[in-house]
Amino acid sequence: MPLTPPLEVHLYWLQTSPLLRGGLSLAWLTAEERARHDRWLSDEKRFEFLAGRALLRHVLRAHAIPEAAFRVTASGRPELRGGADINLSHSSGHFLVGFTPRGRVGVDVEVHAPRERTLMDRFFNPDEQRWMGDSPGRLHELWTLKEAAMKAVGTGVSGNPARVTRDPVTGAVTIDGTPPGVMTASWQQFGEDVSAAAVWLGLLPAVDTFQLHHVTARELLDEQETAAQQMQRNPA
């Protein structure tokens, strides 16, 4: 019997820079994407949309997935045809994309900011509240995990993050209401200013590793230039 290759979830992290802000072009957006870009009223929201699309395309190219396999659902969640899955999060200049060849993945990145605990405590059980105490870092650490899990489920935070719990000893993630046999695997990175998490859902064999790739502005701009040259050589 052939061995099943290890399953890796790939994570792509981009931190924006003045180089990227001044260099991204609208030329490679589809007509639908251009319309969505133009609906944003603020320059910052338009840039976030553009940078997010550039990073998503980088990931598609990295895994040899045609753009025709990519779409955005009515809820705004990215989706791939053919069994793979992709997800995007961004916060104050940080962008994170998760890709899995099988199952579903959700990601969340958060630049730390004051949070109103009285509004959020309903999403944390008593054990989680005791573990967090008054630590903003622990609050963001747990919140990013819950949001990533709900994005993997497909609902986002509207799906009640209280369903998600993490074992304080093993770190195992449990999502109430998932079908029998569905496994979870998770990854986290956190520091003084920013926290990030990824959660995978799927059937056995489960995820073996999460692989983090740091993407630079220069990489995205070079890819944009290559795409522009190809369009000039092969106009539609």
C-alpha positions in Angstrom: 0.0 0.0 0.0 1.5 3.4 -1.0 2.3 5.7 1.9 0.3 8.9 2.2 2.6 11.9 2.0 2.7 14.2 5.1 0.2 16.9 4.9 1.6 20.4 5.4 -0.4 23.6 5.8 1.5 26.6 4.2 1.3 30.0 5.8 2.4 33.2 3.9 3.1 36.3 6.0 3.5 39.7 4.4 4.3 42.9 6.3 3.7 46.0 4.1 6.2 48.7 3.4 6.3 52.1 1.5 7.8 50.2 -1.4 4.7 48.0 -1.7 2.3 50.9 -1.1 3.8 52.9 -3.9 4.2 50.0 -6.4 1.1 47.9 -6.6 -0.9 48.3 -9.8 -4.5 47.8 -10.6 -3.8 46.5 -14.1 -3.8 42.8 -13.1 -7.1 42.9 -11.3 -10.1 41.3 -12.9 -13.1 43.5 -13.8 -14.9 42.1 -10.8 -12.0 42.7 -8.5 -11.6 46.2 -9.8 -15.2 46.9 -9.1 -14.8 45.6 -5.5 -11.6 47.6 -5.1 -13.4 50.8 -6.2 -16.3 50.4 -3.8 -14.0 51.0 -0.8 -14.2 54.6 0.1 -10.8 55.0 1.9 -7.4 54.8 0.3 -6.3 52.5 3.2 -9.1 50.0 2.5 -8.3 50.0 -1.2 -4.7 49.3 -0.5 -5.6 46.5 1.9 -7.7 44.9 -0.8 -5.0 45.3 -3.4 -2.2 43.9 -1.2 -4.4 41.0 -0.2 -5.1 40.1 -3.8 -1.4 40.3 -4.6 -0.5 37.9 -1.8 -3.3 35.5 -2.7 -2.0 35.4 -6.3 1.5 34.7 -4.9 0.2 31.7 -3.1 -1.7 30.4 -6.1 1.5 30.6 -8.2 3.5 28.9 -5.4 1.3 25.9 -5.6 0.7 25.9 -9.4 -3.0 26.6 -9.0 -4.7 28.4 -12.0 -6.5 31.6 -11.2 -9.6 30.1 -12.7 -9.8 27.7 -9.7 -10.1 30.7 -7.3 -13.2 32.5 -6.4 -14.7 34.6 -3.6 -18.0 33.4 -2.1 -20.9 35.7 -1.4 -19.8 36.0 2.2 -16.4 37.2 1.1 -14.5 34.0 1.9 -11.8 32.9 -0.7 -12.4 29.5 -2.1 -10.6 27.0 -4.3 -12.1 24.3 -6.5 -10.5 20.8 -6.4 -10.2 20.0 -2.7 -7.6 22.6 -1.6 -8.5 25.6 0.6 -7.2 29.1 1.1 -7.8 31.8 3.7 -6.7 35.4 4.2 -6.5 37.8 7.2 -5.0 41.2 7.6 -4.5 43.8 10.4 -2.7 47.1 10.3 -0.2 46.2 7.6 0.2 42.5 8.4 -1.3 40.0 5.9 -1.5 36.2 6.4 -2.7 33.6 3.9 -3.2 30.0 4.8 -3.2 27.2 2.1 -3.9 23.5 2.5 -4.1 20.9 -0.3 -6.8 19.0 1.7 -9.4 20.0 4.3 -10.1 23.5 5.4 -7.9 26.2 6.9 -8.7 29.5 8.7 -6.2 32.1 9.7 -6.2 35.3 11.8 -3.6 38.0 12.4 -4.1 40.8 14.9 -2.0 43.8 15.7 -2.5 44.3 19.4 -5.0 47.0 20.4 -7.1 47.7 23.5 -10.1 45.3 23.7 -13.3 45.9 25.5 -13.4 42.8 27.8 -17.0 43.4 28.8 -18.1 42.8 25.2 -15.7 39.8 24.6 -16.0 37.8 27.8 -19.1 36.1 26.5 -16.8 34.3 24.1 -14.5 33.0 26.8 -15.3 30.3 29.3 -14.3 30.8 33.0 -11.2 28.7 32.6 -10.1 30.8 29.7 -10.8 34.0 31.5 -8.7 32.9 34.5 -5.9 31.9 32.2 -6.0 35.3 30.4 -6.2 37.4 33.6 -5.5 41.0 32.7 -2.9 40.1 30.0 -3.6 41.8 26.6 -1.1 39.4 25.0 -3.0 36.3 26.3 -6.3 37.9 25.2 -5.0 38.3 21.6 -3.4 34.9 21.7 -6.7 33.2 22.5 -8.8 35.4 20.3 -6.8 34.9 17.1 -7.1 31.1 17.7 -10.9 31.3 18.1 -11.3 33.5 15.0 -9.0 31.3 12.9 -11.1 28.3 13.9 -14.4 29.9 13.0 -13.0 31.0 9.7 -12.0 27.3 9.0 -15.5 26.3 9.8 -16.7 29.0 7.4 -18.7 31.2 9.6 -16.2 33.7 10.9 -16.8 35.4 14.3 -20.6 35.4 13.5 -20.5 31.6 14.2 -19.9 32.1 17.9 -16.3 31.8 19.0 -17.4 30.4 22.3 -17.6 27.0 20.4 -13.8 27.0 20.3 -11.8 25.9 23.3 -8.1 25.2 23.7 -6.6 22.8 26.2 -4.3 24.9 28.4 -1.9 22.0 28.8 -1.8 20.3 25.4 -2.9 23.2 23.3 -5.4 20.9 21.5 -8.2 22.8 19.8 -11.8 21.6 20.1 -14.7 23.1 18.1 -18.2 22.1 19.4 -20.6 21.0 16.6 -18.1 19.7 14.1 -19.1 16.3 12.5 -17.7 13.1 14.0 -14.3 12.2 12.6 -13.2 15.7 11.8 -9.8 16.5 13.2 -8.2 19.8 14.1 -4.6 21.0 14.1 -3.4 24.5 15.0 -0.5 26.8 14.8 0.2 30.1 16.7 2.8 32.8 16.8 2.6 35.7 19.2 4.7 38.6 20.4 4.4 41.8 22.2 2.7 43.6 19.3 1.1 41.1 17.0 -0.4 37.6 17.3 -1.4 35.1 14.6 -3.1 31.7 14.4 -4.1 29.1 11.9 -6.5 26.2 12.4 -7.0 23.2 10.0 -10.0 21.0 9.9 -10.2 17.7 8.0 -10.2 13.9 8.1 -7.3 11.6 8.8 -4.5 11.7 8.0 -4.2 15.0 9.8 -1.8 17.9 9.4 1.8 17.0 9.9 3.3 20.5 10.0 2.6 24.1 9.5 5.2 25.8 7.2 5.6 29.6 7.6 6.9 31.6 4.6 7.8 35.3 4.9 6.9 37.2 1.7 8.6 40.5 0.8 7.2 43.5 -1.0 10.0 43.0 -3.6 8.7 39.5 -4.4 5.2 40.7 -5.1 6.3 43.7 -7.2 8.6 41.4 -9.3 5.7 39.0 -9.8 3.5 41.9 -10.8 6.1 43.1 -13.4 6.4 39.6 -14.8 2.6 39.3 -15.1 2.4 42.7 -16.9 5.1 41.6 -19.4 3.2 38.4 -20.1 0.0 40.3 -20.7 1.8 42.6 -23.2 3.2 39.5 -25.1 -0.2 37.7 -25.0 -3.0 40.3 -25.0 -6.5 38.9 -24.6 
